[in-house]
Amino acid sequence: MPVRIGTRGSSLALVQAKKVAEALERDGIDCEVVPMATQGDLVSGVPLHEIGGQGVFVRALDEALLEGKIDCAVHSMKDIPAKRPKGLLTSAILKRDPPGDFLVHTLPDAEVRVIGTSSTRRRAQLLRYRKETSIGHLRGNVETRLRRLREGRFDAIVLAHAGICRLGLSLPGEPLSTDIFVPSPNQGTIAVVSRDEEKIGSTLAPLDDPATRRDIMVERTVMEELGGGCFTPLGVFCSNGRVIAEVLSLDGTRAERSEGMVTGHDDTVEFARELFGRSRGLISDAYEKLGISHGG
C-alpha cells in the first residue's frame, strides 16, 4: 500500500508534496499524493487573522491524519501553528530553501508606490523601511497574486523567495535582505507531519535535515516565547545559531529588535524573553487593534 501524502491543492503545495514523494520513491517507497481543501484556501478574500491565522491551512490535514485518511502531510513549516494536536509529530524538516521575501515588480524601484500583501509582518516592514509606499491587501495563491500584479492593481507584490524557486519561476524584481526584512519564523522550509507511529516515522526520517531542524527549532522557540503568532508583525530568522528577531507595530512606526548567537534551548529562551520584555506593548497593541483576545 502506498504512503498517502496529504497536501493543499495549490500549485505550490502540490510541488512541495511531489518533492517529498519523489524523495521517498528514490528509496523505493510507493507514494500517492492526496490533495485536500483547507479553510485558508476556501476563504481568500479576508486577512488571515480574521479566519484564525496560519493554522487554517493545517487543520483539515491534521484531521485527516488523525482519522487515518492519509499517512503524512506536507506543509510550509511557517504555516504550522505552535500548538499541535496530541498524536502528531513533525517527522521530517527538509533542507531549507531561500528563507527571505522577494519583491516582484517591473517598474524602476523609485516608481514602486503600491505594494500588495496580506501579511501583517510584511506590511509593517514595508511601511517602516520603504516609507514612500502604501500597502494594498492581497491574498491568494501565487498565480492569483501574479495575475493581479499584471492587471495593474499593484506596482509590486511580495512573495516568499522559496516558493518562486520551487515553482521554477523567473520573475523580475529583487530579493529582500533577511537582515532588514526579517522573515517569518520557519519561512522557506518544508515540513512533513505524521502520526506518532514508529513505522511512518522511520520511513520519513531520512528526509530530515538536522542543520535546518536546529535553526527552525530556534525560530519556533523564539516565536512561542514572544507569543505573537501571525497576528503580530513578527520576524525571526536563525542561520547556524545566529538569530535575528524583531517585533513591529502594525503601522511600522515602532519596533524592537534583537540579534545574537544561541547554542541551545536555554539561551534561546533567554534571548526571546529579553525581547518579549521590550516588545510586550507592541504585541498587546496589535491584538487590541485587530480585535483578538490575547491571554499573554
C-alpha positions in Angstrom: 0.0 0.0 0.0 1.5 3.4 -1.0 2.3 6.1 1.5 -0.6 8.6 1.2 0.8 12.2 1.3 -1.8 14.8 2.1 -1.4 18.4 0.8 -3.3 21.6 0.0 -4.3 21.8 -3.7 -2.5 24.9 -4.7 0.3 24.6 -7.4 3.0 25.4 -4.8 1.6 22.9 -2.2 1.5 20.2 -4.9 5.1 20.9 -6.0 6.2 20.6 -2.3 4.3 17.3 -1.8 5.7 15.9 -5.1 9.2 16.8 -3.9 8.6 14.7 -0.8 7.1 11.9 -2.9 10.0 11.8 -5.3 12.5 11.7 -2.4 10.6 8.7 -0.9 10.3 7.0 -4.3 14.1 7.2 -4.8 14.3 5.0 -1.7 11.8 2.5 -3.3 8.7 3.6 -1.4 5.5 3.9 -3.4 3.6 7.2 -2.8 0.2 8.7 -3.5 -0.3 12.5 -3.3 -3.8 13.3 -1.9 -4.9 17.0 -2.5 -7.3 18.4 0.1 -9.1 21.7 0.6 -8.4 23.8 3.7 -10.3 26.8 5.2 -7.4 29.0 4.3 -7.8 28.1 0.6 -11.6 28.3 0.5 -11.7 31.8 2.2 -9.3 34.0 0.4 -10.9 37.4 0.4 -10.1 38.4 4.0 -6.9 38.7 6.1 -5.7 35.6 7.8 -6.2 37.0 11.3 -9.9 37.2 10.6 -10.3 33.5 9.9 -8.0 32.1 12.6 -4.4 32.7 11.4 -1.9 30.5 9.7 -3.5 27.3 11.3 -6.4 27.5 8.8 -4.0 25.9 6.2 -3.3 23.0 8.5 -6.4 21.8 10.4 -8.0 19.8 7.6 -4.8 17.9 7.1 -4.4 17.3 10.8 -7.9 15.9 11.0 -7.2 13.6 8.0 -4.1 12.3 9.7 -5.8 11.6 13.0 -8.7 9.9 11.2 -6.2 7.7 9.2 -7.2 9.0 5.8 -3.6 10.0 5.0 -0.3 8.8 6.3 1.6 12.1 6.3 1.0 15.7 5.3 3.3 18.2 3.7 3.3 21.8 4.8 5.2 25.0 4.5 6.7 24.9 8.0 5.7 28.5 8.7 2.1 27.6 8.4 2.2 25.1 11.3 1.0 26.7 14.5 2.8 26.4 17.8 0.1 24.3 19.5 -0.3 20.9 17.8 -2.8 18.1 18.3 -1.8 15.2 20.5 -0.6 12.3 18.5 1.1 14.2 15.6 4.8 14.8 15.0 6.8 16.8 12.6 8.7 13.8 11.4 10.9 15.5 8.8 12.1 19.0 8.0 13.7 19.3 4.6 16.8 21.3 3.8 15.8 25.0 3.8 15.3 26.8 0.5 15.9 30.6 0.3 14.3 32.0 3.5 13.6 35.6 2.6 11.0 37.6 0.7 11.1 38.6 -2.9 9.7 41.9 -4.2 8.2 41.3 -7.7 7.9 44.3 -10.0 8.8 45.6 -13.5 8.9 49.3 -12.6 12.0 51.2 -11.6 12.3 50.9 -7.9 11.7 54.6 -7.3 8.3 54.2 -9.1 7.0 51.4 -6.8 4.3 53.1 -4.7 1.6 50.5 -4.0 2.7 47.0 -2.8 0.3 44.1 -2.4 0.5 41.8 0.6 -1.8 40.4 3.3 0.9 39.6 5.9 1.0 41.9 8.9 4.8 41.4 9.1 5.5 42.3 5.5 3.1 45.2 5.7 4.8 46.6 8.8 8.3 46.1 7.5 7.4 47.8 4.2 5.9 50.7 5.9 8.9 51.0 8.2 11.7 50.5 5.6 10.1 51.8 2.4 8.2 54.9 3.8 7.2 56.1 0.4 5.0 53.1 -0.3 1.4 52.3 0.6 0.1 48.7 1.1 -2.8 47.1 -0.6 -4.5 43.9 0.7 -3.6 40.8 -1.4 -4.3 37.2 -0.6 -4.5 34.1 -2.8 -2.1 31.6 -4.4 1.0 32.6 -6.3 -0.8 32.6 -9.7 -3.6 34.8 -8.3 -1.2 37.3 -6.9 0.9 37.5 -10.1 -2.3 38.0 -12.1 -3.4 40.9 -10.0 0.1 42.4 -10.4 -0.2 42.0 -14.2 -3.6 43.6 -14.1 -2.1 46.8 -12.7 -3.7 46.6 -9.3 -0.3 47.0 -7.6 3.1 48.3 -8.6 4.7 45.3 -6.8 3.9 42.3 -4.7 5.8 40.4 -2.1 6.2 36.6 -2.4 8.3 34.1 -0.5 11.6 33.6 -2.4 11.4 29.9 -1.7 8.0 29.5 -3.4 9.3 31.2 -6.6 12.2 28.8 -6.7 10.1 25.7 -6.1 7.7 26.7 -8.9 10.7 27.3 -11.2 9.6 30.8 -11.9 11.9 33.6 -13.2 10.4 36.9 -12.0 11.5 40.5 -12.3 12.4 42.3 -9.1 14.8 41.6 -6.2 15.2 39.6 -3.0 14.7 41.5 0.2 17.6 41.3 2.7 16.9 38.9 5.6 18.8 41.3 7.9 16.3 44.1 7.2 13.1 42.3 6.2 13.5 39.6 8.8 11.4 36.6 7.5 8.5 34.9 9.3 9.7 32.1 11.6 10.4 28.9 9.5 9.9 30.6 6.1 11.5 28.7 3.3 11.1 25.3 4.9 9.0 22.2 4.0 7.8 20.0 6.9 6.3 16.5 6.8 3.8 15.8 9.6 2.7 12.3 10.6 1.0 10.4 13.4 3.3 9.5 16.3 3.8 5.9 15.0 7.2 4.2 14.5 6.6 2.8 11.1 5.7 6.0 9.3 8.2 8.0 11.4 11.1 5.7 10.3 10.0 6.0 6.7 10.2 9.8 6.8 13.3 10.1 9.0 15.8 10.0 6.1 14.2 13.2 4.7 15.2 15.2 7.8 18.0 17.8 7.5 19.5 18.2 11.0 21.1 21.6 10.4 17.8 23.1 9.2 15.9 21.5 12.0 18.2 23.1 14.6 17.7 26.6 13.1 14.0 26.0 12.7 13.6 25.0 16.4 15.4 28.1 17.5 13.0 30.2 15.5 9.9 28.4 16.8 11.2 28.7 20.4 11.5 32.5 19.9 8.1 32.7 18.3 6.5 30.7 21.1 8.1 32.8 23.8 7.0 36.0 22.1 3.5 34.6 21.7 2.7 36.9 18.7 1.6 34.2 16.3 0.7 35.5 12.8 -1.3 38.4 14.4 1.7 40.5 15.4 4.2 41.8 12.9 7.0 39.4 13.9 10.2 38.3 12.1 12.6 35.6 13.3 15.5 34.2 11.4 18.2 31.8 12.5 21.2 30.6 10.5 23.9 28.5 12.1 23.0 29.8 15.6 22.9 33.5 14.6 19.4 34.7 15.3 17.7 38.0 14.4 14.2 38.8 15.7 12.1 41.8 15.6 8.6 42.8 16.6 6.9 45.8 15.0 3.8 47.8 15.4 1.1 47.2 12.8 1.9 50.5 11.1 5.6 50.0 11.2 6.3 53.2 13.2 7.8 51.3 16.2 9.9 48.2 16.5 12.0 46.2 19.0 14.9 44.1 17.6 17.5 41.7 19.0 20.4 39.9 17.4 22.8 37.3 18.9 24.2 33.8 18.9 22.5 30.9 20.6 23.8 27.5 21.3 20.9 25.7 23.0 17.3 25.8 24.3 18.1 27.8 27.5 19.9 30.7 25.9 17.3 30.8 23.1 14.6 31.2 25.7 16.6 33.9 27.5 17.1 35.7 24.1 13.4 35.6 23.4 12.3 36.6 26.9 14.5 39.7 26.8 13.0 40.8 23.5 9.5 40.0 24.8 10.1 42.3 27.8 10.8 45.2 25.5 8.0 44.3 22.9 5.1 43.3 25.2 3.4 46.6 24.5 3.7 46.2 20.7 2.2 42.7 20.9 -0.7 43.7 23.1 -1.4 46.7 20.9 -1.6 44.5 17.8 -4.1 42.1 19.4 -6.2 45.0 20.6 -6.3 46.8 17.2 -7.1 43.5 15.4 -9.8 42.8 17.9 -8.3 39.5 19.0 -8.3 38.1 22.5 -4.8 37.6 23.9 -4.0 35.7 27.0 -0.3 36.6 27.1 
